[in-house]
Amino acid sequence: MESTFKDFAKLHFIVFLWGFTAILGNEMTISSADVVMFRTGLAALVLGIYMSLTNKSLRFDWRVLGQFGITGIIIAAHWFLFFESARVSTVSVCLAGMATTSFWTSLVEPLVNRRKVNITEIILGLIVIVGLYVIFRFEFNHALGLTLAVVSAFLAALFAVINAKLVKQHSEYGLTFWEMLAAFIGITIFVPFYKSFFLEQAATYSMPNTRDWGLLLILAVVCTVYAFSTSVELMKRISAFAVNLTVNLEPVYGIIMAVILYGEKEQMSNGFYYGTLIILGAVLSYPFLRKRQRKKGSIS
């Protein structure tokens, strides 16, 4: 199926919503691992109720459930590193590191789908890396946060490519439910070890306060159930690379919101914004280059 303008408009709206996620996670009093645990648990619960009320099937064979389970664990690791990056550095640095997702996708997607590497995708991915280098050069004091975000970006590319294949055969809601459930189970097992060895705290689960619950509901229902399921559904018509390249706009949306909300705390050097502009240029150029390639018949 061919993608439409409406599909790309919907994708940009979802990316705008995802621009809020680092801010939402940063505003909570519980640890990054706890944020992911409650986010995925609530998302699985809401999806389970929805699918039960609409009589949608949650039955899959064990092989497929195994694929969903592995992907869910990857998603949990991605979100944990994402929120942790924002906390050890800043929201802006975290989002800038996530902009490498398209570069990782340009390498991972051909391997998973066993197709030739698209030179245009590689070039655009490298341009994003140049933008990241410019940011890193001027913001070296946030090296740890940037590194965590880059690893998170690699995991985001990996699960996006996997889901792009799975959603062609399975319901996006069933897929999202089982992945959220697997992510919840995986992060729940991880939390006590994380707190004992890295935070030097008691290996217990922290309960959110009233404000945290409100933020978690927004994160789970709006930014996960709706946005994640819709993004997976869009992969039926839009390539994983195109999706992840558009997701590179998440730093732009998120940084603008972070500066508005946090003011001077999120103010970065000029080099940071130059690097972000380079990334934005790569994102905006992709649809035009893709259209040109289609006319030449170089891609399907």
C-alpha positions, 0 to 999 in steps of 0.5 A: 500500500502506498503512503499518503499525505494524511499518513505523513501528517499523522506521523508528524503529529505522533512525533510531536506527542513523543516530544513530550515523553522526555519531559513527562519522564523528567517531571516524575519523582520515581526512577527511570526504571519505575517510569517504564514499568508503570508506563508499560503496565498501564499501556498493556492494561488499557489495551487489554480492556479495549481489545476485550470490549471490542472482541479483538483477538489476543491469540497468537501462536507461540513462535509469534508471541516469542517474537513479540516478547523479544521486541518488548524487551528491546522496547523496555531497554530503549525507554529506560535508557531514554529516560535515564539519559534525560536525567543524567544530562538534559532533555535537549541532549537526550533528544539530540542523541535520539536523532541518530535513530535514522542512521542506525535504521539505514544499517539495520533495515537492509540486514533484517529485510535482506535488501540492498543498502539504499545509498540515499538513506546512508548519506542522510543518516551520516548527515544526521551523525554530522549534526550529532558531532557538532552537538557533541563537540560543544556539549562534551560535559553531557557525554554520558547522557548523549551516549545513553541516548545514542544506544537508546536510538540504536534499540529504537531502530532495531524494534522499529524495523522488527515491528515494520515486518510483524505488523504486515502480518498481525494486528497493530493492537495485538502486537502492541499489547503483547510487546507492552506486557513483555516490556512490563515483565522484563522491566519489573524483573530489572528494577530491583537489580537496578536500584541495588547495584546502580542507585544503591537503594533498597530493591523495592518498587517506588509508588508514584504520587498523585501527580506522577499518576496523572503524568503516567496516564498521559504517557501510557494512554496518549504517548504509548497506546495511541501513538505507538499503536498508530505508528506501528499501523503506519508502518504498513505503508511507510518504511521503517527508515522514513518513520525513524527519519521523521522521528528525528524531528522529536528533538526539535519539538521536544527541545522547543518545549523544554526551553519554554518549560525549563528556561535557562536550564535547557539553554544550550550553546549555539553549536547545539542548535547548529547541529539540530538544524543539520538534522532537521535538514536531513529529515526534510530532504528525505521525502523529496529525494524519495520521490525523485528516486521513485520517478527514476525507478531506483526504489520500489 
